[in-house]
Amino acid sequence: MEAGAGAKADFSDDSFKAVGASIVSKDEAITSDLVLKVRPPSLEEVAKMKEQAGLISFLYPATNKPLIEAL
């Protein structure tokens, strides 16, 4: 899990560690085999993702054609 990802929802990294999550940098998280994001990934994040990685996220394909093409 990306360090600080839960901060805006008042979930600390320690609370995620307590249930077994590994806390990693943003660059490490985006290169995982499976990426889960609340917001769509940026084009820069897509460029860092592994080929054939799984992505679970809102994408808004009708309004985000460049992102869909990059994926």
N, C-alpha and C positions, 0 to 999 in steps of 0.2 A: 504494500500500500504506500502511496506517495506521502512523504512526510508532510504533516500539516493539512492533509486533505479534509479532515473533519472539523477543523478549527471553527469555521463559520457556523457550524451546527452545534457548537459546544462539545465536541468529542475530541479528547486529547489523543495524541499518539499513544500515550500510556494505556488508555482505555482499550485501544485496538490490540496493543501488545498483550494485554491481560487475557484476551480471548484467542491468542495464537497468531495474530497477524505479524508479518515482517514489515518493518518500516524502511522504505528505500527512497532514494532521490527521485525527482521527477523524470530524469533521463533513464534511470533504471526501470521505473514503473512503465514508461511508454514503450519499452523494448521487451515487455513480457509476452508470453505466448497468448495470453488473453487480457485484453484491456477493457475495463469498465469505466465509463465516464458519464457524468450527469449531463454535461454540455458537450456539443460536438467537438471533436479534436480539431486543432488548427492544422493548416497545411504543413506547418513546420513539424508538428507532432506526427502527422501521417508519414512524412519523409523519414522519421526516425523509427517507425514501427517495423517489426519484422515482417517479411513477406509471408503471407498465409496466416498471420496472427488473427485471432478472433477479436471482434470489437462489439461491445454492447454499449449503445449510446443513442441519444436522440440525434438525428441527422438532418431532419427537415429537407428531404431531397428535392422538393419542388422549388425551394428558394436557395438551395446550396449546391448548385450544379458543379462548380469547381471542386468542392470537397468530394462529392460522389465520384467524379472522374478520377481524382487522385487516389481514392480508395480502390 
